[in-house]
């Protein structure tokens, strides 16, 4: 009985029959037709029950359902899910499918209506976008089947209590990885930067071919080769400098709890760090990771061996923001002790006021003295929308003036950092990955790392 549900069509028919009996009380001639109508409703209902619940052989007499998704979901990305339905009845059925998705999504509209012919298989595709990392529990997949009579529905339940973890956006990481391998990063906004100077290291000498840079001719090797076997020119062959260390320093303090489009600033930083680390390894550099707040979090030494990206992904999955103020002195002492080679440090944090940045400036200057430091912090996009709106009243003008003051202070922070030789990037959260990747590739092209 728990799988039996009466449909809207049944209740409408029952209401019409009940109304007919009420009218028949005043018009006795309608009593007999109403009895016939009640009998027909009862007969069709029993027939519908027989069609839906009659036992079949080899699994006949059911609608099978199965939820298909990856073994993990990507945070902040649209994840594809599919529901496979198979009708094993010998007649067509109309199907309502309700997927009990995790409570974190706060959605109650995952209802799909479809129809399946006898023996037909159907696929329902939809997407989910999680905004928090952690364990997500799916409930049952409820499939309500109705025969062509459609007076009752039979419920089938599949996939009860399916658990899936939500990791940092590995989908975004793979997207950038494929574009980097095929040299198509410009499609997502990464700039093509002309190489300046020679950020190259010697690889080998080889014979000259038309199109080689004449400045790369090795005259000493050419002279030796000429004495031995003729007048072939020899050129030096260079390759990009490799094995440079790129560390992502991720602030987990309270300033990173601010939400934007559902995701916290920490999650934006984690997704960007994952992409930049992967691209750095593709470019033959080493990627490392440090997370910190009032105490040191994770510290993963820079490496580029196989499986290192999986380690970074697992470490980033477990990171959570703290409510306390960040200790930059602790960060400096650990970087000083653990990172001996000059490296690119990409610091993901957020400064809302100039005074807040100036309190941490002594430690940032010390980091920039030994390493190439890029400070990445976030533009308040709500202020930008507020500034672009027309001000019609005195109060709106006053509020817009205050908003402009905060926006100007963010730009002043950039200038103050640059004054001390610290690279700074002020970016909107949605453009964080592309802008950070652009700066990394720019540093490589300029030979700064």
N, C-alpha and C positions, 0 to 999 in steps of 0.2 A: 504493500500500500504506500510505502514511502516514495516509490518511484512513479506513482500515478498522480497526474495533474489534469484537472479539467480546464478546457480552453475557454477563451472568450466567446467563441461561437456557441459552445454548449450553454453558457449562461444567458446569452442573448435568446437562444431558442427556448430555454426554460422560462425566461421572463415573458416571452410572447405567449407561451402556453398558459402561464399563470394569469396573464392579463385576459386571455380568451375565456378562462373559467370564471373570472370576475364578471366579464360582460355576459356570459351565459347565465349568470344568476338572474339577470334582468331580462335576457332573451333566451328562454329555455330551448329554442330551436338550435342554438349553437352548442348545446351541451354535448351532443353525440359527436360532432366534428372535433371538438376539443379532446374528447376521449381518444379518438383515432390519432390525433396529433400527439398526444402524450404517449400513446403506444408506439408510434413511429419513432419518437425521440428515444424511448427506452430501448427499442430494437436496434436502432443505429448506434446507440452508445455501447450496447453489449457486443455488437458486431465490430465496432472500432476496438474495443478491449480485446476481442478474440484475435483480430489482425495483429495487434501490437504485442500481445503476450503469448500467442500460441507457440509452443516449443517447436524448434526446428532442429535439423541435423547439421553437423559440421559447422556449427556457429551461425546457422541461418536464423533470421529473426532478431537481428540486432543492428545497431549503428555503432561501429567502432570509431573511437577518437584517440588521437595521440598528439601531444604537444611536442614540437621539435624546436630546439634552440641550442646555442653553444654551451660548453661546459662552464663558461663564465661570461658575464656581461661587461661592457665597457662604460665606465662612468662618463657622463656628459655627452655621449654619442647616441645616435639612433640605432638601436639593436634590432635586427630582424628576427622575428619569431614566426612560426608557421603551425597551423593546426590541420592535421590530416584526418579526413572523415571518409568512412567506407560504409555504404549501405548494403547490407546482406539480406534485406527483405526482398520479397518477390514482387514488390510494388513500389512506386515512387513515394518518397517521404519529404515532408518539409521539416527543416532542422533549425532550431535555435541553439546556438552555442554560447555559453557563458564561461569565460576563463576567470578563475579566481586569482588575480594577480596580487603580488605582495602589497601590504598595506602602505609601504613607503611611497608608492605612486599616487595614493589618494584618488583613485579613479574607480568609478562604479558604472562605467559605460562600455565595458568590454563585452558587448553583445553582438553576435553576428547571425544574420538570417540567411539561409541558403536552402536549396532544394536539390535532391539527389534522385536520379533514376535508379531503377532496380539494378543492383550490382555495380553502381557507379562510385568512383572515388573523387573526392573534392579536396581542394587545398584553400585554406584561408590564411592570408598573410597580413601581419600587422607589426608595428614597431613600438618599442618602449625606450624611454630615455631616463635612466636613473641619474640622480644628482647627488648621491651619497655612496661612499664605498662601504662594503660590509656584506653580511650574509642576507640574502633575500629568499623568502620562503613562498613558493607558489602553492595555492590550494588545489582543489579538484578542478578538472575540466568537465563541466556539466554539459551534456548533449541531450536536448529535448527533441524527441522524434514524434511526428504526427503523420498518420495515414492520410489519404485523400479525403476521408470523411472529416477529420480534424475536430472531433468533439473531445477527445482526450489526448494527452501527451504522455509519453513514457520517458523517464529520465535515466540516462546512463552516466556514470561517473568514472573518470580515468585520471591517472597521474596525480594522485593525492600526495600532498606534502613533499613537493620536489624542491630541493634546496640548491641555490646557485649563488656563487660569490660575485660581487661587483668589483672589478679591478680598475685601476687608472686606465685611461682611454687607449688601449692597445690597438683599437681600430684606427684611431688617428695616427698612431705610430706607424702602423703598416701602410697607411695611405702615403705618408711622407717618405717612407722607406722605398716604396715602389717608384714614386716620382723621382727620388734621388738616384736610384739605380738607372732609370731610363733618362736621366738629365731633363726632367720635365717639372722641376720645382717652381719654375716661373708661373705655372698654371694656378698655383695657390697663393701667389703674391710674393714669392721669394725672388729678390732682384738678382739679375745677372751682373756680377761685379767684375770689372776689368782688373786683372792682376797687376799690381804696381810693384816694380822692383823684382828681386829674386828671392822669394821665400821658398827656395828649393835646396835640395841636397843632392850631391853627386851620386850617380848610380853606376855608370859605365862609360867607356869610349866606344865609338862605332864609326864606320865609314860615313862620309858626308853624302847626303842625298839632296837633290834640289828642293828648296823650301826650308831647309834648316837655317837657323839664325847664324849669320857669319861670325857674330861675336862669340859663339860657342866653339869655334875652331880651336883645337889644341895644337899649337904650332910645334911644340916639342915632340909630341907623339907623331905628328905629321912628318917631322924631319927624320925620326927614327924609321918610320914606315917607308919613307921615300928611299932611304939608303938600302932597305931590305928588298922591296918588291915594287917599286914604281912611284908614281906621283899622286897617290890617292890621299885626299884630305881626311883628317880624323877630327871628329867633333866630340865634345863632352855631352853626355846625355844626363839630364837631371830629372828628378821626380819631386813631387810635393813633399815637404817635410812631414814626417810621420811621427807617431808615438808622442804627440804633445798631450798633456793632461788637461782635461776639461772637467771641472767640478761644479756640480749644482749644489748651492747652499740654500736650503729652504727654511725660511722662518716659519715656525709653528705657533708663534705668540698670538695674543688676542687680536692684533691688528689684521690677522689673516682670516678672521672669522666672518668678515663682511660678505654678505651674499650678493651674487649678480646672476640673474636669470636662473635661480635655483641652486647654482653651484657656489661654494665658498671660494674666496681668493686662494686658499690653500689648494683646493682641487684644481683650479686653473694652473697654479704653479707646478703641481705634480704632473699634470698632463703635458705641460710644456717641457719640463725637465726630462720626461720620458722620451719625447720626440727628439730633443736636442742631443741627448745621450746616444740615442740610436744612430742619428746622422753623424755624430762625431766618430763612432766606431766604424761606420761605413767609409768615412774619410780617413780611416786608419789612425785616428787619435784614440786616446784612452779616456774613458768616462768614469767619473767617480761621483759620490753622493755624500752630503752631510746634511742632516736635519737637526734643528736646535730650537730651543725656546729659553726658559729659565734654567734648563739643564740640557746637556747634550743628548740628542736622540740617536739616530743611526749614523754610522760612519762606514762607508764602503769605499775601500781604496780604488783608485783609478786602474782600469784594466780594459782589455779589448779581446780577451780570449772567448772562445765559444761558451755559451751559457751565461755570460756576464749580464746580458740584458734581462734574462730571467731572474737573476738575483736582484737587479734594480727594481724590476716589477714587483717582486715579492716584498721588498723592503718598503716601497712606496705604498703598497696596499694597506700596510698596518699603521700609517702615520695619522695622527689626530691633532687637532689644534688644542692649545692650552689657553687658560684664562689669564695667565700671568704675563708680565712684561718680559720681553726678550733680553737676554744677557749677551751683549755683543763682546764683552771682555772674555767671556767663556769661549765664544766662537773664535776669537783671535788667538787665544792661547792654544786651542786644539789645532787650528790650522798651522800655527807656528811649529808645533811639536810633530804633527803627523804628515804634513805636506812639505817635503824638503826641496822638491824640484819646482822651478818657476812654472806656474800653471794659469790657465784661464779660470777665474772664479766667477760664476754667474750667481749673484745673490738675489733671490726672490723674496721681497719684503714689501712693506707698504709704509710710507710716511705721509701723514695727513697735514702736518705743520712743519714749518722751517725749524722751530725750536726742537721738535722731536728728532729731526735729522741731526741737528747740531750736537745733541747730546751723544750721538753715536759716531760723530765725525772723527774723533781721534782714533777710534779702532778701525774705521774704514780707511783712513790714511795709512795706518800701519799695514793693513792688508794690501793696499795698492802699492806700497813700497817694495814688497817682495814678489807680488804677483800682478797679473793683468786682471783688474777687478771691473766687473760690469754690474752695476746696481740696477735692478729691475723693480719698479714700483708702479702703482696703478692709478690711472685717471678715474675720477669719479664721474661716470657717464650720466648719472642722474643730474648732476650740476650742469652738464653740457646741454641736456634737454631743457632744463630750467632756464638757462641763459638764452637759448634760441627762441623761447616763447615770448610773445609780445607782452610788454608791461603796460597795463591800462589804468591802474590805480596807483596811488602813492605807496600803498603797502607793497604792491608788486614791484615797484621801482626799488624800494628799500631792500626787499628780499633778493632782488636780482643783483644789487650792489654788493650785498654780503656774499652771494654766490660767486661773483666775479673776484672778490678778495681771496676766497679759498682756491679758486682756479689759478689765480696769479701766484699764490704761494707755492703751488705744485711746480709751476714753471721756474720759480725762484730756486727751489730745491735742486732742479737740474743744473741751473747755472752755478750754484754754489759747489756742487760736486765737481763739475767740470773745471772750476777754478783751481781745485787742488789736484787736477790730473786724474780724476776718477771718472770713468765712463758711466753714463746714466741713460736709462731708457724709461721714459714715461709712456705708458701704453694703456689702451682700453683692454679689459679682460678678454674680450672675444678675439682680439688681434695679438694676444700675447705670444702664441707659438710662432706665428709668422715673423713678427718683429724681432723676437729673440734669435730665431734662426738666421735672419738677415744679418744681425750684428755679429754672430759667430762666424758666418762665411766672410763677412767684411774683414774681421780681424785676421782670418787666414789669408785672404787675398793681399792684405797690406803687410803680411809678414810680422804681425805683432805677437803671434804665438808660434 
